[in-house]
């Protein structure tokens, strides 16, 4: 039995806007069912409340959702992605088994949270979020 048995993948949503990150987190949790037990943390804006991304905000959010089963990080735009990549490159700024997920922000977040709530591992959560690129709206 692995150390992560019974633990759920945590989700971090990195946005340039705190309000956007919080709203997407709220939507994803509501669609997954509030009792699902998945830890979802918004990581939006800068430390002083402005627009942008902050490595400190992202690191704190990742630490807050880490249950030992991995952390999936979704980012909204280019520099948010760069912030997460820089943290991953540092090697000790994010919990072990943290992964930047290439997925659309809203649809990917919902898919990640729903999949994590079912007890799926990090690879399955990442795959579900990435599949959201294929969602057609026609």
N, C-alpha and C positions, 0 to 999 in steps of 0.2 A: 504494500500500500504506500502511495506517495505521500509526502508531507502536505500536498495540496488537496488531498481527498476531502470532499465535503465543502471545500472553499470555492468561492466564485471568482471569476476574472473581474477585476476592477476596470472601470472605464473613465478616461479623462477626456474632456472636450475642450480643446484649445481654440479660442477665438480672439480676434482683435478687440472684441466688444464683450464686456462682462455680461451685459443684458442678453446678447445673443447666446453666449455659452450657457447661461442660466436657463434661458427659455428652451433651448434644445435639450438640455438635461431634463427639465421638467416634462417636456413632451415625451421623450424616450421612456422615462420612468412611468409615466401615466399609461402609455401604450403597453408596457411590459406588465403592468400591475404593480401597485405600490408594495405589495407584500412579497415581491419576488426576491428581495434581499440583495440585489446587485448594488454595489457601491458605485455611484456615478458622481463625478466631481467636475463642475465647470471650472475652467482655468482661463478666464477672459480678462483682457485689459492689463494695465500696468499696476504696479504697487500703489501708485498715487490715484488710481481710479480713472486714468485716461485710456485712450484707445491705443492699442498696440499689444505686444506680447511680452511676458516677463518670465525669465527662466526660474525665478524664485516662486512665482505663482504656480507654474507648471510642476515644479519639483514638490511643492507642498501638496498639491492636488493628488499627484501620483502616490505620495506617501500615505495620504489619507484613505485612498481606496484599495491599497495593497492588502490582500488577504493571504498572499502566498501562492496564488494560482496564476499570477501574471497580471499585467496591466496593459490594456489596449488604449492607445492614444490616437485620437482623431483630431485633425487640425483643419481650420477653415481656409486659409490662404497661404501664399508662399512664404512670408517671413515667419509665420507661426510654425510651418513645417521646418524651416531652418533652425528655429529656436529648439524644437524637439530633437532634431538631428544633432545639434551641438551638445545638448545634454546627454544624448545617447553616446556620443563620441567621448565625452568626459569619462564615462564608465562608472562613476560612483555618485552621480547626481540623481539618478532615478532608481527605483527598486529593481532588483534582479528580475529578469524575465519581463521587461517592459518592451513593448513593440509599437513603433509608429505604423499605423494602419493606413494604407492607401485606399481611401473610400470617400464618397461624397459625404459632406458634413451631416446634413439632417437625416437623409435616408440611411446612411451608414451607421449613424449613432443609434437610430431606432433598431436596426438589424442587430447591431452589436449587443445592445442592452437586452433585447428579447432573447437572443441566443445565449448570452451569459446567464440569464435568469433560468434557463433550462439546465444549467450545470455543465455546459460545454467547455472544453478546454480553450486555451488561448488561440491555437491554430484554427479551430472551428469558428471562434468569435471573429477572428480576422477574416476568414473566408466569407462568412455571412455578410460582414460589412462591405467587403470588396465587391460581392455580388450585386450590391445596390447600384453599382454603375450601370447594370443592365435593366433596371426598372424602367419600363416604358410608360409614358403618360398619355398615350393616344388610344 
